[in-house]
Amino acid sequence: MIYLLSLTASNTWLVSETKGAIVQGGYGHTSVYDEITKSIYVHGGYKALPGNKYGLVDDLYKYEVNTKTWTILKESGFARYLHSAVLINGAMLIFGGNTHNDTSLSNGAKCFSADFLAYDIACDEWKILPKPNLHRDVNRFGHSAVVINGSMYIFGGFSSVLLNDILVYKPPNCKAFRNEELCKNAGPGIKCIWNKSYCESWESGNTNNILRAKCPPKTAASEDRCYRYADCASCTANTNGCQWCDDKKCISAHSNCSVSVKNYTKCHVRNEQICNKLTSCKSCSLNLNCQWDQRQQECQALPAHLCGEGWNHIGDACLRINTSRESYDNAKLYCYNLSGNLASLTSSKEVEFVLDEIQKYTQQKVSPWVGLRKINISYWGWEDMSPFTNTTLQWLPGEPNDSGFCAYLERAAVAGLKANPCTSMADGLVCEKPVVSPNQNARSCKNPCSLRTSCSNCTSNGMECMWCSSTKRCVDSNAYIISFPYGQCLEWQTATCSPQNCSGLRTCGHCLEQPGCGWCNDPSNTGRGHCIEGSSRGPMKLVGTHSSEMVLDSSLCPKEKNYEWSFIQCPGKKCVMITIAVESSSL
C-alpha cells in the first residue's frame, strides 16, 4: 500500500491507487527515489508470505509515480531487513541489515551484517561491493543512512549493543575517467555516462541516460524464476522475462504456450487477485466473492464447488497428492497455486487416506512432503498452526534428526515421519484446502494476537500466538522476530503459562527464574520470603491501576527491618551449629 502526503494547502494524506504487480505487505524494508526514472525503489524487508507466514525477502520493486505502477525487478540474492539504502549516481547502495530469518534456510546468516550491495538502475543488475576495511566491527542493523555531497553517511545501529559511530563511503567521481571505456565501466557502485567528450554522472539530469547506458546482455529467464509468480499481473509486470500461460501458470517467455499474456494490462482481473489483497478476516468477510480460511489465515476466492477436479473430499478437508520431486518451499508454492497449502494431517481420516493412496504407487517411490515443520528449537507444528501431538502420525525411530526442519512421510514397513532439510528434495507432496461451505463467510473472525491481553487467552489456540511474559505482549508466532528485533522478549510461552504475577511464585528459585521478579527474604533467614515485581535496584509497583509504568518502592521489602532483597541469586541459608557436650563417666 502506498501512502501519499499532499504538501499543498490541504496538507492531507491519501492512499494511492496502484496497478501492475501485486506487492506483499512488509516491514523493515528500504526505499529510495530516483529523479531520472521518476520511480521509488523498494528492497528487502520482512514480508507477509502466502499462508499467513512471514520471512525475509530479497525482492526489489519499482513504483513508477506518474503511472502508479508496480514492477518486480531482479532480486538481490541477499535477503535482509532493517538495512539502509541510498541512491548515488544511478546506483542503489545497500548496507548492513539483519539477514537471519530463524529458519532452516538461514544458511549461516548473521543477525548483524556488513554486506555492501549495489543495484544498477539502468541495467537491472546487482553487484557485491567490498566490505568496509576499517579494522573494526562494522556489522549492524537498524541504522540510518543519508547522502551528503555525493558520499554515503551511516549512523548508529545495533550489533548486540547500541552504536553511535558514523561510517562514510566516498564513491569514485565520474569526472575522473578520461576516456569512454573507463567511463562506461566505472562501476560497480557508481553509474557514469560518456557524453561525447567527457564522463558525467547518472545524476546529471539527462533523461536519455537510460538509453545510452552500457549494459550486459540479459539471459533468458529460467522456469524456476517465473514459476513462483501466482498471478497474471505479477508474472507479466517484471523484468525476468515471463509470460502468463493458459490463464493458470507463469512460465518463461521463451517457452511454448497456447494462450499467452505478456503485458499486465491484458490480464483479466480475477477474484483470486482481489481476495489475496485482503489481509484481515474482517475485510475479507465483507467481500461476497471471498472467504476467510481460518486454518491458513488468509483470504481466498470463493469457488463454485466443494473441492474441484483432482481433489478428494476427506472429512472437513480437500486433499490432493502429487508425485513430483520438489523441495519443501516449492511444494508449498505448488499447493498455494492451487489455493491450498501443504497438508496438516491432524485427523485419522486424513492420515488413513494418504497412507492408502501412497501404497497404490507400486511403480515409483512416493515419500511426500506434509505440512509439518520445525517452528523453533524445540517445537514442531503443522502449517495450519495446530501443534504436532505425535499421535495420529508418529516419527520413525531415530527421528526427528537434528539436521531436519521439515517433515515427509516415509513408506516403510511401518509408515511414519522423517525429518529432512527443507532444501532437500522429496518424492511427492500432499496438498490440502478447506471444504467450501455456503456459511463460510458467516463465521466470526478470531481476535488478533495483538489484542489478546493475557497469557491464557494468547495461547488458547495452539501455537498461533505466543506470549512474551517480560513485556506482557501477545504476538503472532510467525512474527516474533520482527516484534522483538533487539531481543526485548526475555521469556515467552506457547502453551503452559507461568503465574501472571510474581506473587504467585512460592520459592526463591522459581521467583528469580522469571524476568522482572525479585525475592524479599524474611528476617528469620529460614528460607521464607515472598516474590515481588522489581529490578536489581529493588522492589517495584505500578504507578496506577490503569498504568503499566513501574516505580521503585523500597517499603515493599524494608531493609531497616532486616528484610533482604535478592534479584540475581538467592540468599544463602544461615546454619546454626549446635554443639552437644557428652559427659563421660569413668568406670
C-alpha positions in Angstrom: 0.0 0.0 0.0 1.3 3.4 -1.0 0.5 6.5 1.2 0.7 10.0 -0.4 1.1 13.2 1.6 0.0 16.2 -0.4 2.0 19.2 0.7 -0.5 21.6 -0.8 -2.8 24.0 1.1 -4.9 20.9 2.1 -1.9 19.1 3.7 -3.6 15.7 3.6 -2.7 12.1 3.4 -4.1 9.9 0.6 -3.9 6.1 -0.2 -2.6 5.9 -3.7 -4.3 3.5 -6.2 -1.8 1.1 -7.8 -1.7 -1.3 -10.7 0.8 -3.8 -12.1 2.4 -6.4 -10.0 0.8 -7.5 -6.7 3.1 -6.4 -3.8 3.0 -8.1 -0.4 3.0 -6.1 2.8 6.2 -5.8 4.7 8.3 -4.2 7.4 11.9 -3.2 7.8 12.4 -2.6 4.0 14.3 0.4 2.5 13.3 2.7 -0.3 14.9 5.4 -2.5 13.6 7.8 -5.1 15.3 8.3 -8.5 14.6 11.6 -10.2 15.6 10.4 -13.6 13.2 7.4 -13.8 10.6 9.2 -11.5 10.4 5.9 -9.6 10.6 4.6 -6.0 12.7 1.5 -5.5 11.9 -0.7 -2.5 14.2 -3.5 -1.4 14.0 -6.4 1.1 12.1 -6.4 4.4 10.2 -8.9 6.5 7.2 -9.8 4.3 3.8 -11.3 4.7 4.0 -14.6 2.6 1.2 -16.9 1.5 -0.5 -19.0 4.2 -0.1 -16.3 6.9 3.6 -16.9 7.0 6.4 -14.3 7.3 10.0 -14.3 6.2 13.0 -12.3 5.0 13.0 -11.5 1.3 15.5 -10.2 -1.3 12.8 -8.7 -3.5 13.2 -5.4 -5.4 10.2 -3.5 -6.5 9.8 -0.3 -8.6 6.9 2.0 -8.2 6.5 4.5 -11.1 5.0 7.6 -9.5 3.4 9.1 -12.6 1.7 5.9 -13.8 1.2 4.4 -10.3 2.5 1.1 -11.5 4.4 -1.6 -9.6 7.1 -3.6 -11.4 9.1 -6.5 -10.0 12.9 -6.1 -10.7 15.8 -8.5 -10.3 16.2 -9.7 -6.7 19.5 -9.1 -4.9 20.1 -12.7 -3.7 20.7 -11.5 -0.2 17.5 -11.4 1.9 17.6 -8.9 4.8 15.6 -6.3 6.8 16.4 -3.2 9.0 19.2 -2.3 6.5 19.9 1.0 4.9 19.7 2.3 1.3 20.8 5.4 -0.5 21.0 6.4 -4.2 24.2 7.8 -5.6 24.8 8.3 -9.3 22.3 5.7 -10.6 23.3 3.1 -8.1 21.1 2.0 -5.1 23.6 1.2 -2.3 22.5 -1.3 0.4 24.5 -1.6 3.6 24.1 -4.0 6.6 20.9 -5.3 8.0 19.6 -8.4 9.8 20.0 -11.4 7.5 19.0 -14.1 9.9 15.4 -15.4 9.4 15.4 -18.1 12.1 14.6 -21.0 9.7 16.4 -24.0 8.2 17.2 -21.8 5.2 19.3 -19.3 7.1 22.5 -21.0 5.7 24.7 -19.5 8.5 23.2 -16.0 8.0 24.1 -13.5 10.7 21.9 -11.1 12.7 24.4 -8.3 12.2 25.6 -7.8 8.7 28.2 -5.6 7.0 27.2 -6.6 3.4 27.6 -3.9 0.9 25.5 -4.2 -2.3 24.9 -2.0 -5.3 21.9 -2.1 -7.7 22.4 -0.6 -11.2 19.1 1.1 -12.0 19.8 1.4 -15.8 20.9 -2.3 -16.2 18.7 -4.0 -13.6 21.8 -5.7 -12.2 23.2 -6.3 -8.7 26.9 -6.3 -7.6 28.7 -7.1 -4.4 30.9 -4.3 -3.2 33.9 -4.8 -0.8 33.0 -4.6 2.9 34.5 -1.7 4.9 38.1 -2.4 5.8 38.3 -0.3 8.9 39.9 -2.9 11.3 36.9 -2.8 13.5 33.5 -4.4 13.7 31.1 -2.6 11.4 28.3 -5.2 11.3 24.9 -3.7 12.3 21.2 -3.4 11.6 18.6 -0.7 12.4 21.0 2.1 11.4 20.2 5.1 9.2 22.0 6.5 6.1 21.9 9.7 4.0 23.8 11.2 1.1 25.7 14.4 1.6 27.9 15.9 -1.2 27.9 12.6 -3.1 29.0 10.5 -0.1 27.1 8.0 2.0 26.9 8.7 5.7 25.8 5.8 8.0 24.9 6.5 11.7 24.4 4.2 14.6 22.6 0.8 14.6 22.6 -2.3 16.7 25.2 -5.1 17.0 24.3 -6.5 20.4 24.9 -3.0 21.7 23.6 0.4 20.5 26.1 2.1 18.3 26.9 5.8 18.0 29.6 5.9 15.3 29.5 7.4 11.8 30.7 5.5 8.7 31.4 7.3 5.5 31.6 5.8 2.0 33.0 8.0 -0.8 32.4 6.6 -4.3 34.6 7.4 -7.3 33.9 10.6 -9.2 32.8 10.2 -12.8 34.8 13.2 -13.9 38.0 11.3 -13.0 37.5 9.0 -16.0 39.2 10.4 -19.1 38.1 8.0 -21.9 34.9 6.4 -22.9 35.8 2.8 -22.0 36.8 3.7 -18.4 33.7 5.9 -18.0 31.2 3.2 -19.0 32.9 0.6 -16.9 33.3 2.8 -13.8 31.1 0.5 -11.6 30.1 -1.3 -9.5 28.6 1.2 -7.1 28.5 4.1 -9.5 26.9 4.8 -12.9 28.7 7.0 -15.3 27.7 8.1 -18.9 30.0 9.2 -21.7 28.8 12.4 -23.2 30.7 12.9 -26.4 34.0 14.2 -24.9 33.7 13.8 -21.2 32.4 11.5 -18.5 29.3 12.6 -16.5 27.3 11.1 -13.6 23.9 9.5 -13.9 22.5 12.3 -11.8 23.4 14.9 -14.4 19.7 15.1 -15.2 19.8 13.8 -18.8 16.7 11.6 -19.3 18.4 9.8 -22.2 21.0 8.3 -19.9 19.0 5.0 -19.7 19.1 4.6 -23.5 22.8 5.4 -23.6 23.8 3.1 -20.6 26.1 0.2 -21.4 24.5 -3.0 -20.0 25.5 -6.7 -20.3 23.0 -8.8 -22.4 20.2 -10.4 -20.4 19.9 -14.1 -20.3 16.6 -15.9 -20.8 14.6 -16.4 -17.7 14.5 -19.9 -16.3 11.2 -21.6 -15.4 12.1 -21.5 -11.7 12.3 -17.7 -11.7 8.8 -17.4 -13.3 7.1 -20.3 -11.6 6.9 -18.5 -8.2 4.5 -15.8 -9.5 1.0 -17.0 -8.8 -1.0 -14.3 -10.6 -1.0 -12.8 -14.1 -0.1 -9.2 -13.1 3.0 -10.1 -11.1 4.0 -12.6 -13.8 4.0 -10.0 -16.6 4.9 -6.8 -14.7 8.5 -7.8 -14.0 11.9 -7.8 -15.7 12.5 -11.6 -15.5 11.1 -12.3 -19.0 8.0 -14.3 -18.0 4.6 -14.9 -19.6 1.2 -15.9 -18.1 0.3 -19.2 -19.8 -3.2 -20.7 -20.3 -4.6 -18.5 -17.6 -3.1 -20.7 -14.8 0.7 -20.6 -14.6 3.7 -18.3 -15.1 6.5 -19.6 -17.4 9.5 -18.3 -19.3 8.6 -16.0 -22.2 10.8 -18.3 -24.4 8.7 -21.4 -23.6 5.8 -22.6 -25.8 2.3 -21.6 -24.7 -1.1 -21.9 -26.5 -2.7 -18.8 -24.8 -0.1 -16.3 -23.6 -0.3 -12.9 -21.9 3.0 -10.9 -21.7 1.6 -7.5 -20.7 -0.1 -6.9 -17.3 -2.7 -4.6 -18.9 -4.1 -7.7 -20.8 -4.6 -9.7 -17.6 -8.1 -10.5 -16.5 -8.9 -9.2 -13.0 -10.0 -12.4 -11.1 -11.5 -12.8 -7.7 -8.3 -14.6 -6.6 -6.3 -11.4 -7.1 -8.8 -9.2 -5.3 -9.2 -11.6 -2.3 -5.4 -12.1 -2.0 -5.0 -8.4 -1.2 -7.4 -8.6 1.7 -5.2 -9.4 4.7 -7.6 -9.5 7.6 -10.6 -11.6 8.4 -12.9 -8.6 8.7 -12.1 -7.0 5.3 -12.3 -10.5 3.7 -15.7 -11.3 5.0 -17.1 -8.0 3.7 -16.5 -9.2 0.1 -19.2 -11.6 -1.1 -16.7 -13.3 -3.6 -14.1 -14.1 -0.9 -13.9 -16.3 2.2 -11.5 -16.2 5.1 -9.7 -19.5 5.7 -9.4 -19.8 9.5 -6.8 -22.6 9.2 -4.4 -20.9 6.8 -5.3 -17.4 8.0 -5.7 -15.9 4.5 -8.4 -14.6 2.2 -9.3 -16.9 -0.7 -11.7 -16.6 -3.6 -14.9 -18.5 -3.1 -15.0 -21.4 -5.6 -18.3 -22.7 -7.1 -17.9 -26.3 -5.8 -16.7 -28.1 -2.8 -13.3 -29.5 -3.8 -12.9 -29.4 -7.6 -11.3 -31.7 -10.1 -8.3 -33.7 -8.9 -9.1 -33.2 -5.2 -10.5 -35.7 -2.7 -13.1 -34.8 -0.2 -11.9 -36.2 3.1 -13.7 -35.1 6.3 -13.6 -31.4 6.5 -10.7 -31.0 4.0 -9.9 -31.5 0.4 -6.7 -33.5 -0.2 -4.5 -33.9 -3.3 -1.4 -36.0 -3.8 1.3 -35.1 -6.4 4.3 -37.2 -7.2 6.7 -34.5 -8.5 10.1 -34.3 -6.8 10.3 -30.9 -5.1 11.9 -29.0 -2.2 9.6 -28.1 0.7 9.2 -24.4 -0.4 8.5 -25.4 -4.0 6.0 -28.0 -2.7 4.2 -25.2 -0.7 4.2 -23.0 -3.7 2.6 -25.7 -5.8 -0.2 -26.1 -3.3 -0.6 -22.4 -2.9 -1.1 -22.0 -6.7 -4.0 -24.5 -6.3 -5.5 -22.3 -3.4 -4.2 -24.7 -0.8 -1.3 -25.5 1.4 0.8 -28.5 2.4 -1.4 -30.8 4.3 -1.8 -30.6 8.1 -2.7 -34.3 8.7 -4.4 -33.8 12.1 -7.3 -36.3 11.8 -7.2 -40.1 11.5 -9.3 -40.0 8.3 -6.8 -37.8 6.5 -3.9 -40.0 7.6 -5.6 -43.2 6.5 -6.5 -41.8 3.1 -2.9 -40.5 2.4 -1.3 -43.8 3.6 -3.7 -45.8 1.4 -3.1 -43.6 -1.6 0.7 -43.7 -1.5 0.6 -47.6 -1.2 -1.1 -47.6 -4.7 2.1 -46.3 -6.3 3.9 -49.5 -7.0 6.0 -48.4 -10.0 7.5 -45.4 -8.3 8.6 -44.3 -4.9 6.3 -41.8 -3.2 7.5 -40.3 0.1 5.7 -36.9 0.1 6.2 -33.7 2.0 3.5 -32.9 4.5 2.8 -29.6 6.2 4.9 -30.2 9.3 7.9 -28.0 10.1 10.1 -27.0 13.0 8.7 -23.8 14.4 11.7 -23.1 16.7 14.4 -25.1 18.5 12.0 -27.3 20.4 8.6 -27.1 18.7 7.2 -28.8 15.7 3.9 -27.5 14.3 1.6 -28.1 11.3 1.2 -25.4 8.6 -2.3 -24.6 9.9 -0.6 -23.6 13.2 -2.0 -26.6 15.1 0.5 -28.3 17.4 2.1 -31.6 16.5 1.0 -34.3 19.0 2.8 -37.4 17.7 -0.5 -39.4 17.9 -2.2 -39.8 14.5 1.2 -39.7 12.8 4.4 -40.7 14.6 8.1 -40.2 14.0 10.0 -43.2 12.8 12.8 -44.5 15.1 15.7 -42.0 15.5 13.6 -39.1 14.2 13.4 -36.2 14.1 17.1 -35.8 13.4 19.0 -32.5 14.2 19.5 -31.5 10.5 15.8 -31.7 9.6 13.5 -28.8 9.8 10.7 -30.1 7.5 8.9 -33.5 7.6 7.9 -36.0 4.9 6.1 -39.4 5.0 8.3 -42.4 4.6 6.6 -45.6 3.2 8.4 -48.3 5.2 7.3 -51.5 6.9 5.6 -49.1 9.4 4.7 -45.8 7.7 5.9 -42.7 9.7 7.5 -39.3 9.6 11.1 -38.4 8.9 12.8 -35.0 9.1 14.8 -33.5 6.3 16.4 -30.2 5.5 13.8 -28.0 3.8 16.1 -27.5 0.8 16.3 -31.3 0.1 14.1 -33.0 -2.4 11.2 -35.3 -1.5 9.3 -37.7 -3.8 5.9 -36.2 -3.8 3.7 -33.8 -1.8 0.3 -33.7 -0.2 -1.8 -30.6 -0.6 -4.8 -29.6 1.4 -7.5 -26.9 1.1 -10.7 -26.4 3.1 -14.1 -27.6 2.0 -16.1 -24.6 1.0 -19.4 -24.2 2.8 -22.1 -21.6 1.9 -21.8 -20.3 5.5 -18.1 -19.8 5.5 -18.3 -16.0 5.4 -20.7 -16.0 8.3 -18.1 -17.4 10.7 -16.9 -14.9 13.3 -13.3 -13.7 13.0 -10.8 -14.6 15.7 -9.4 -12.0 17.9 -5.9 -11.0 16.5 -2.9 -12.0 18.7 -2.0 -8.4 19.3 -5.4 -7.7 21.0 -5.1 -10.6 23.5 -4.1 -9.3 26.9 -3.4 -12.4 29.0 -1.1 -15.5 28.6 -4.0 -18.0 28.8 -6.1 -16.1 26.2 -3.0 -15.7 24.0 -2.0 -19.3 23.9 -5.5 -20.8 23.8 -5.4 -21.6 20.1 -2.3 -23.9 19.8 0.8 -22.2 18.6 -0.9 -19.5 16.6 0.2 -16.9 19.2 3.0 -16.6 21.7 3.0 -14.7 25.0 6.1 -12.7 26.0 6.0 -12.6 29.8 8.7 -9.9 30.2 6.8 -7.4 28.0 3.3 -8.8 28.7 2.5 -8.8 24.9 0.8 -11.4 22.7 2.3 -11.6 19.2 1.8 -13.8 16.2 4.1 -16.9 16.4 5.3 -16.2 12.8 6.1 -12.6 13.6 8.0 -12.7 16.9 11.3 -11.9 15.2 10.0 -8.5 13.9 8.1 -7.9 17.1 11.3 -8.1 19.1 14.2 -7.3 16.7 16.5 -6.2 19.5 15.9 -9.1 21.9 13.4 -7.3 24.1 11.5 -10.5 24.9 13.4 -12.4 27.6 10.9 -15.2 28.0 7.9 -16.5 26.1 5.3 -19.2 26.2 3.3 -21.0 23.6 1.4 -23.5 25.7 2.0 -23.6 29.5 1.6 -20.2 31.2 3.6 -19.3 34.3 1.9 -17.3 37.0 0.9 -13.9 35.8 2.3 -12.1 38.8 5.5 -12.6 40.7 3.4 -13.1 43.9 2.3 -16.5 42.6 5.8 -17.9 42.8 6.4 -19.5 46.2 10.2 -20.3 46.2 13.2 -18.1 45.6 14.5 -20.3 42.9 11.2 -20.2 40.9 11.0 -16.4 41.5 14.4 -15.5 40.1 13.9 -17.7 37.1 11.2 -15.1 35.9 12.4 -11.8 34.4 11.2 -8.9 36.3 10.8 -10.7 39.7 12.9 -10.4 42.8 12.9 -12.2 46.2 12.3 -10.4 49.5 14.0 -12.6 52.1 12.3 -12.9 55.6 14.4 -11.7 58.6 14.2 -15.2 60.1 16.8 -16.4 57.5 15.0 -19.7 57.2 14.3 -19.5 53.5 10.9 -17.9 53.9 10.0 -14.8 51.9 7.9 -13.6 49.1 8.3 -12.8 45.4 7.7 -9.2 44.2 8.0 -7.4 40.8 11.2 -5.4 40.7 14.7 -4.9 39.3 18.3 -5.0 40.5 17.6 -1.7 42.3 14.8 -3.0 44.4 11.1 -3.9 44.5 8.7 -2.0 42.2 5.0 -1.3 42.0 2.6 0.0 39.4 2.0 3.8 39.3 -1.8 3.4 39.0 -4.5 0.8 38.3 -4.7 1.6 34.6 -0.9 2.2 34.0 1.8 -0.3 33.1 4.6 2.1 34.4 6.6 0.8 37.4 8.3 2.8 40.1 10.7 1.8 42.9 9.1 1.2 46.3 11.6 0.1 49.0 8.8 -0.2 51.6 7.7 -3.5 50.0 11.0 -5.0 51.3 12.2 -2.7 54.1 15.9 -3.0 54.7 15.6 -1.3 58.1 13.5 -4.2 59.3 16.2 -6.7 58.2 14.4 -7.8 55.0 16.9 -8.7 52.3 16.3 -8.0 48.5 17.7 -10.6 46.0 17.4 -10.2 42.2 20.4 -12.2 40.8 20.8 -15.1 43.1 19.0 -16.4 46.1 20.4 -15.6 49.6 22.4 -18.3 51.3 20.7 -20.0 54.2 22.4 -19.5 57.5 23.0 -22.6 59.5 23.4 -22.7 63.3 25.8 -25.2 64.6 24.7 -26.9 67.8 27.3 -28.5 70.0 26.3 -31.2 72.3 28.6 -32.0 75.2 28.6 -35.5 76.3 29.9 -36.1 79.8 31.8 -39.3 80.1 31.8 -41.2 83.3 34.8 -43.1 84.5 34.4 -46.7 85.2 
